[in-house]
Amino acid sequence: QVQFVESGGGLVQAGGSLRLSCAASGSIFNIDVMGWYRQPAGKSRELVAQMRWGRATNYADSVQGRFTISRDNARNTMYLQMNSLKPEDTAVYYCNAVIQGVGVRWGRGTQVTVSS
């Protein structure tokens, strides 16, 4: 069963950038829907960005124009490029995949902290 591990989180000043990676233990070639979610402390998990069928993307209004989701099937990895970071982007970021016949799979998360 494919597992996912996030990396790339850390502490950054407002206005800075980070790139998150989500590495899969197996092929992601046939996974149609993959995305990034985040959960600020004390709040619910929310969708940040999602990619469907390798091309169609949608973003939360709060990150539109600042974050970019992408995937590299050859490396079995999904990315989230985050630019112009704001303190309100502080959260644990999770990668997510919807696998046909299996269900939803989550990574364990990576902490992103943006200082003002």
Secondary structure, 3 states (H helix, E strand, C coil): CCCEEEECCEEEECCCCEEEEEEECCCCCCCCEEEEEEECCCCCCEEEEEEECCCEEEECCCCCCCEEEEEEHHHCEEEEEECCCCHHHCEEEEEEEEECCCEEEECCCEEEEEEC
